[in-house]
Amino acid sequence: MSKVSYYTPEGLKKLRDELNQLKDVERPKASQAIAEARDKGDLSENAEYDAAKEAQGLLEMKISKLEEVVANARVIDESQLDTSKVLVHSHVKIKNKTNGAEMEYKLVAQSEADLKSGKISVDSPIGKGLLGKEVGDTAEIQVPNGTVKFEVIEIWRE
């Protein structure tokens, strides 16, 4: 069964653009590389041909996976989302109860995650731990070096 993922319109456009790039540009390049390698003679001893075929196989696998993601992608109208609890596409301000550090994140689909811009995946340990929490709730999240407690301070939409 395929997993549905939720995206912003921009995130879904980025996925579709990447898929089109792979199909319209990379796929013809891979076919051309195979044709050029085939023209060089005996295929049984042609490492260039084998490498081109393997690269084509990996490209086709990537295209297939991306097609599945796009097919199961759903666009979220963020204006309609509930801000009383943390959901996909929520902006959340949390406080580490151990050291008092405050952080702000936006929970997004895995392919949109970018820690530098404050976007974390809903599939990450912190993302999973925050889902469904309300302002004032404490999320206990398992991380590699133990359990960290985060208090949800604020939830909003852009």
C-alpha positions in Angstrom: 0.0 0.0 0.0 1.3 3.4 -0.9 1.8 6.1 1.6 0.1 9.4 1.1 2.2 12.5 1.7 1.1 16.1 2.1 2.8 18.9 0.3 2.5 22.6 -0.2 1.8 23.7 -3.8 5.4 24.7 -4.2 6.7 21.4 -2.8 4.6 19.4 -5.3 5.7 21.6 -8.2 9.3 21.0 -7.2 8.7 17.2 -7.2 7.0 17.4 -10.6 9.8 19.5 -12.1 12.3 17.0 -10.9 10.3 14.1 -12.4 10.1 16.0 -15.7 13.8 16.6 -15.7 14.5 13.0 -15.1 12.1 11.8 -17.9 12.8 14.6 -20.5 16.5 15.2 -20.0 18.2 12.4 -18.1 16.4 9.4 -19.7 17.4 10.5 -23.3 21.0 11.0 -22.1 21.1 7.5 -20.6 19.7 6.0 -23.9 22.3 7.9 -25.8 25.1 6.7 -23.6 24.0 3.1 -24.1 23.8 3.6 -27.9 27.3 5.1 -27.9 28.7 2.2 -25.8 26.9 -0.4 -28.0 28.6 1.1 -31.1 32.1 0.4 -29.6 31.9 -3.3 -30.3 31.6 -6.6 -28.5 29.0 -6.2 -25.7 30.3 -9.2 -23.7 33.5 -7.3 -22.9 32.2 -3.8 -23.0 32.4 -2.3 -19.4 31.2 1.1 -20.7 28.0 -0.6 -22.0 27.5 -2.4 -18.7 28.0 0.9 -16.8 25.5 2.7 -19.0 22.9 0.0 -18.6 23.3 0.0 -14.9 23.0 3.8 -14.8 19.9 3.5 -16.9 18.4 1.0 -14.4 19.1 3.2 -11.5 17.6 6.2 -13.3 14.4 4.2 -14.1 14.1 3.1 -10.5 14.4 6.7 -9.3 11.8 7.8 -11.9 9.5 5.0 -10.7 9.8 5.9 -7.1 9.2 9.6 -7.8 6.2 8.8 -9.9 4.7 6.9 -7.0 5.4 9.8 -4.6 3.8 12.3 -7.0 0.8 10.0 -7.6 0.2 9.7 -3.8 0.9 13.4 -3.1 -1.9 15.6 -1.8 -1.8 19.4 -1.6 -2.8 20.9 1.7 -4.8 24.2 1.9 -3.0 25.5 4.9 -5.7 28.1 5.6 -8.1 25.3 6.4 -5.9 23.5 9.0 -6.6 23.4 12.7 -4.1 25.4 14.7 -5.1 23.9 18.0 -2.7 21.0 17.6 0.5 20.2 15.6 -0.3 18.7 12.2 1.5 18.4 8.8 2.5 22.0 7.7 2.2 23.4 11.2 4.7 26.0 12.3 5.6 25.2 15.9 7.7 26.8 18.5 9.1 24.4 21.1 11.3 24.7 24.1 13.8 22.1 25.2 12.9 21.5 28.9 16.5 20.4 29.7 18.5 23.4 28.5 15.7 26.0 27.9 16.6 26.4 24.2 13.7 27.5 22.0 13.4 26.4 18.3 10.9 27.0 15.5 10.1 24.4 12.9 7.6 23.7 10.1 6.6 20.1 9.8 6.6 19.0 6.2 6.8 15.8 4.0 10.1 14.1 4.0 11.1 15.2 0.5 10.5 18.9 1.5 12.5 18.7 4.8 15.4 21.2 5.0 16.8 21.8 8.5 18.7 24.9 7.4 15.3 26.6 6.6 13.6 25.2 9.6 11.6 22.5 7.9 11.6 19.1 9.5 10.0 15.9 8.3 6.9 14.6 10.0 8.6 11.2 9.7 11.6 12.4 11.8 11.7 11.5 15.5 10.9 15.1 16.5 8.2 15.4 13.9 6.5 12.2 15.0 6.8 13.2 18.6 5.1 16.6 18.0 2.2 15.4 15.9 -1.1 15.9 17.7 0.4 17.9 20.5 -1.3 21.1 21.7 0.2 24.3 23.2 1.4 23.5 26.7 1.8 19.8 26.0 5.2 18.1 26.5 6.5 15.7 23.9 9.0 13.1 25.0 11.1 12.2 22.1 13.6 9.3 21.8 16.9 10.5 20.3 20.1 8.5 19.9 21.5 9.8 23.3 18.3 9.3 25.3 14.9 11.0 25.7 14.5 14.8 25.2 11.4 16.7 26.5 10.0 19.5 24.4 7.2 21.8 25.5 5.0 23.1 22.7 4.9 26.9 23.1 3.1 28.1 20.0 1.4 26.7 16.9 0.6 28.7 13.8 0.0 28.8 10.0 1.6 31.1 7.5 
